[in-house]
Amino acid sequence: MGWVNVHLRTRVAALSGFLGSYLHQIDGKGRLSLPAAFRRDASDAPLVLVQVHENALTLYPESAWAEVEERLRDLLRRQPQARSYVLGVTANAVEVVPDKQGRILVPQRLLTAVGLAETAMVVGVIDRIEVWNPDRFTETVEAGAAEGADFAGQVFG
């Protein structure tokens, strides 16, 4: 009986991650409330907010950001000419900590960079969270729909 309980706890723990999409408001101060489902995994731990992709901001929990940092260090070791790229990424990154209501403060420069104003689509991407302008998110997903069948077969069989 003890093995069953341990096995079930292990399975539940393995289901953690960021999944789903949620439409949330950005208040006048630039605060974005994280979905309750994402707060469970992020709680009040610091997150790194950065613009990696043209149309979205990405929120990395500490563990995922540590992996990114290692890849950035490795990139600099192998390709010193990548220094300007790494500087650009890290200079615009900011550490954010959700407040008691689960809100993070998004700097105005990052809101502007990805076209966010009053509403954001907050999307779970397994080990990170992306924050999109809802219209750009829809356009991006629809543009990639044609390849979806190929990828679905590779991932889901």
C-alpha positions as CSV (number, residue, x, y, z in Angstrom):
1,M,0.0,0.0,0.0
2,G,2.9,2.4,0.8
3,W,4.3,2.0,-2.7
4,V,1.0,3.0,-4.3
5,N,0.9,6.2,-2.3
6,V,4.5,7.1,-3.2
7,H,3.8,6.2,-6.9
8,L,0.7,8.5,-6.9
9,R,2.6,11.4,-5.3
10,T,5.4,11.0,-7.9
11,R,2.8,11.1,-10.8
12,V,1.1,14.2,-9.4
13,A,4.5,16.0,-9.0
14,A,5.4,15.1,-12.6
15,L,2.3,17.0,-13.8
16,S,3.7,20.4,-12.7
17,G,4.5,22.8,-15.5
18,F,2.8,25.7,-17.2
19,L,0.0,24.8,-19.5
20,G,-3.0,26.6,-21.0
21,S,-3.8,30.2,-22.0
22,Y,-5.5,32.9,-20.1
23,L,-6.7,36.4,-21.1
24,H,-5.7,38.9,-18.3
25,Q,-5.8,42.7,-17.9
26,I,-2.8,44.9,-17.5
27,D,-3.6,47.7,-15.0
28,G,-2.7,51.3,-15.4
29,K,0.6,50.8,-13.5
30,G,1.7,48.0,-15.8
31,R,0.9,45.2,-13.4
32,L,-0.2,41.8,-14.9
33,S,-1.9,39.2,-12.8
34,L,-0.6,35.7,-13.3
35,P,-3.2,33.0,-13.7
36,A,-3.9,31.0,-10.5
37,A,-2.7,27.8,-12.2
38,F,0.7,29.4,-12.9
39,R,1.0,31.0,-9.4
40,R,0.9,27.5,-7.9
41,D,4.2,26.7,-9.6
42,A,5.7,30.3,-9.4
43,S,4.3,31.3,-6.0
44,D,6.3,34.3,-4.7
45,A,9.6,33.1,-6.1
46,P,11.4,35.5,-8.4
47,L,10.9,35.1,-12.2
48,V,13.0,36.6,-15.0
49,L,11.1,38.6,-17.6
50,V,12.8,39.0,-20.9
51,Q,11.9,39.6,-24.6
52,V,13.5,36.8,-26.4
53,H,11.0,36.6,-29.3
54,E,9.8,39.5,-31.4
55,N,6.2,39.3,-30.4
56,A,6.2,38.0,-26.8
57,L,7.7,38.4,-23.4
58,T,8.9,35.3,-21.6
59,L,8.8,34.6,-17.9
60,Y,11.3,32.1,-16.6
61,P,11.2,30.5,-13.2
62,E,14.5,30.4,-11.4
63,S,15.3,26.8,-12.5
64,A,14.6,27.4,-16.2
65,W,16.5,30.7,-16.1
66,A,19.5,29.0,-14.6
67,E,19.6,26.7,-17.7
68,V,19.3,29.7,-20.0
69,E,22.2,31.4,-18.2
70,E,24.3,28.3,-18.6
71,R,23.5,28.3,-22.4
72,L,24.4,32.0,-22.6
73,R,27.7,31.4,-20.9
74,D,28.4,28.5,-23.2
75,L,27.5,30.6,-26.2
76,L,30.0,33.3,-25.1
77,R,32.7,30.7,-24.6
78,R,32.2,29.1,-28.0
79,Q,31.4,32.3,-29.9
80,P,32.8,35.5,-28.4
81,Q,31.2,37.4,-31.3
82,A,27.8,36.7,-29.6
83,R,28.7,39.2,-26.9
84,S,26.5,41.9,-28.3
85,Y,23.5,39.6,-28.5
86,V,24.0,38.4,-24.9
87,L,24.3,42.0,-23.7
88,G,21.1,42.9,-25.5
89,V,19.2,40.0,-23.9
90,T,20.5,40.5,-20.4
91,A,20.3,44.3,-20.4
92,N,16.6,44.1,-21.1
93,A,15.9,41.2,-18.6
94,V,14.3,42.1,-15.3
95,E,13.7,40.1,-12.2
96,V,10.1,40.2,-11.1
97,V,8.4,38.8,-7.9
98,P,4.7,38.3,-7.8
99,D,3.0,40.3,-5.1
100,K,0.4,38.9,-2.7
101,Q,-2.3,39.1,-5.5
102,G,0.0,37.3,-7.9
103,R,0.7,40.4,-10.0
104,I,4.0,41.2,-11.6
105,L,5.2,44.7,-12.7
106,V,6.0,44.7,-16.4
107,P,8.3,47.7,-17.4
108,Q,6.8,50.0,-19.9
109,R,9.6,49.5,-22.4
110,L,8.8,45.7,-22.5
111,L,5.0,46.4,-22.8
112,T,5.7,48.7,-25.7
113,A,8.2,46.3,-27.4
114,V,5.6,43.6,-27.9
115,G,2.5,45.8,-28.3
116,L,0.8,45.2,-25.0
117,A,-1.6,47.7,-23.6
118,E,-4.7,46.7,-21.6
119,T,-5.0,43.0,-22.2
120,A,-2.5,40.2,-22.4
121,M,-2.7,36.5,-23.4
122,V,-0.7,34.6,-20.8
123,V,0.4,31.3,-22.2
124,G,2.0,28.3,-20.5
125,V,4.9,26.8,-22.5
126,I,5.8,23.9,-20.3
127,D,8.8,25.3,-18.4
128,R,8.1,29.0,-18.9
129,I,5.3,31.5,-19.4
130,E,4.9,33.7,-22.5
131,V,3.0,37.0,-22.5
132,W,1.4,38.0,-25.8
133,N,-0.7,40.7,-27.4
134,P,-3.8,38.6,-27.9
135,D,-4.2,39.5,-31.6
136,R,-0.5,38.7,-32.3
137,F,-0.9,35.4,-30.5
138,T,-3.9,34.4,-32.6
139,E,-2.1,35.4,-35.8
140,T,1.0,33.4,-34.8
141,V,-0.9,30.2,-33.9
142,E,-3.0,30.4,-37.1
143,A,0.1,31.0,-39.2
144,G,1.6,27.8,-37.8
145,A,-1.5,25.7,-38.1
146,A,-0.5,24.1,-41.4
147,E,2.6,22.4,-39.9
148,G,0.6,21.3,-36.8
149,A,-0.3,17.9,-38.2
150,D,3.4,17.1,-38.9
151,F,4.4,18.1,-35.4
152,A,1.5,16.4,-33.7
153,G,2.5,13.1,-35.3
154,Q,6.0,13.5,-34.0
155,V,5.0,14.4,-30.5
156,F,1.8,12.4,-29.9
157,G,2.3,9.5,-32.3
